[in-house]
Amino acid sequence: MTSPTYAARRGQLETYFDRTAADAWARLTSDAPVSRIRATVRAGRDAMRNTLISWLPDDLSGARILDAGCGTGALAVEAARRGAEVVAIDVSPTLIGLARERTGPVEGRGSVMFRVGDMLDPDLGRFDHVVAMDSLIHYAGPDIARALAALGSRTSGSIVFTVAPRTALLTLMHAAGKLFPKADRAPAIVPITTRGLARRIAREPDLAPFRLARSHRINSGFYLSNAIELKRGRP
C-alpha cells in the first residue's frame, strides 16, 4: 500500500509530464535543438542511462525487467535489445504515447510492453531486475525506501535507481532555477543524503536480502544525479 505523500506526488508528476512539460520533454528526449541548460540535462541523462544499463548483465535473454518510470522508452529498448522482456511503465499517458510512436520492432529476441500506471502496482508481477532512472528523485526519503521495499519484494536480482544527492551545489542550482523560463524548469525534486537513505533501507524487511553494491554520481551542468545498485545476495 502506497503512502498518501507518495500518491500525492505521483499525481503531481502525472499532471506535469502530461500537460505542462509534454512538448519540452518530447524535445529533450529527441535529437531536436534545445537550450544550453537542457543540453546539459540531456547529456547527463544519456550518461546516466548508459551507467544503469551497464550495471545489468550483458546477456538479458529470458530476463524480465521493469523499467519503472520509463519516460519515452530509450532504456527499455536497449534492455530489450539484450534479450530482456521489458515492462516499461510511466504515470504519463503522453510519454507512453511518445514511447510507442518512437519504438519500432526491437532487434533481437527481447520485447517491450509499454503501460500507463503506477510503477509499484503489484499486478505487474515479479522481475529479475528493476531500473528506476530519475523516477524516485521526486520523492522524500521515507517514500523512496518504501517504494524500493515494494519493488524488492518482487525482484530476484537487482534494483538500480537514482536519487538526487543533497549537496550545496544542487541547492544553489535549484534556487537559481527559479530565475529561468518555465520551459527550462524541471519538476520539483527532493535532494537526500545517500547515508540517510541507506539507514532507511536497512530498516525495511523486504530489503534485508539486498546489499548496497555500488554508487556512481553524474554531474553534467544542470543535471546532478546519483546512481545506486541494490543487489540480492552476498558479494
Secondary structure as UniProt FT lines:
FT   HELIX           4..15
FT   HELIX           16..20
FT   HELIX           22..28
FT   HELIX           36..54
FT   TURN            61..62
FT   STRAND          64..68
FT   TURN            71..72
FT   HELIX           74..81
FT   TURN            82..83
FT   STRAND          85..90
FT   HELIX           93..102
FT   STRAND          111..116
FT   TURN            119..120
FT   HELIX           122..124
FT   STRAND          127..132
FT   TURN            137..138
FT   HELIX           141..152
FT   TURN            153..154
FT   STRAND          155..163
FT   HELIX           168..177
FT   TURN            178..179
FT   HELIX           182..184
FT   HELIX           194..202
FT   HELIX           205..207
FT   TURN            208..209
FT   STRAND          210..220
FT   TURN            221..222
FT   STRAND          223..232
//
